């Protein structure tokens, strides 16, 4: 009887103590034991509680600060914070860039998310949302001969439209894509400023549909707007399967 080859095991890698500190604090936050605004203590107090050195606590807190779960007050005390969705979305956008996602993928994702966004905005928009969109549209008309300004205003219009959904999950889902859309739109407008009137027309109809809660018209013009965006990208000479441009993120 032949003996089998002995199984080989990998060395066990112990996790750094600072990660364990961060995990312990995060677990209490996610479990609701610690709530937004609650104090966590000072680094000195945490050193005593965890029984580790100050550098270990400091590195663990740094991880939590980067994730937005912990904030450092002027008194040097630490408290529980609520991560802002923009910070989370920015990190996701960077990950998408490293994956070299293409315009084609961005376009299809935008078409998948667009109808849900306009439907939610129809249901939840307020008068304040409409006024913000109206002000944006008025500014876009005023600045229509300034291509970079129009690109920024277009990004703002769609961010306001997403805000009108009053659905934080949907906003967080769309924000990473929106960050990547912005430089693409700027490129299209810079190479084809003649397309700006069509952009303004689409925004006008989308706003009118939102004001009237006309779901069919809203979906129609969101889709037309996205198709124009794709056509403009193709007219600019870019390959649909080329990686998207790197945005300036903060």
GIPE-V505571 format. One record per pair of residues at least 12 apart in sequence whose C-alpha atoms are under 6 Angstrom apart, sorted by the first residue. I is the first residue (numbers start at 1). J is the second residue. Records with the same first field share a line. If there is no record, write none. Layout:
I: J, J
This chain:
18: 56, 59, 60
19: 60
21: 60
22: 60
36: 80, 81
37: 79, 80
38: 79, 80
39: 78, 79
40: 78, 79
41: 77, 78
42: 77, 78
68: 83
69: 81, 82, 83
85: 172
89: 175, 176
92: 176
93: 176
100: 243
101: 243
102: 241, 242, 243, 244
103: 240, 244
104: 240, 241
115: 219
120: 165
121: 164, 165
122: 210, 213
124: 165
125: 164
129: 164
147: 189, 190
151: 186
183: 247
188: 232, 233
202: 225
206: 218, 221
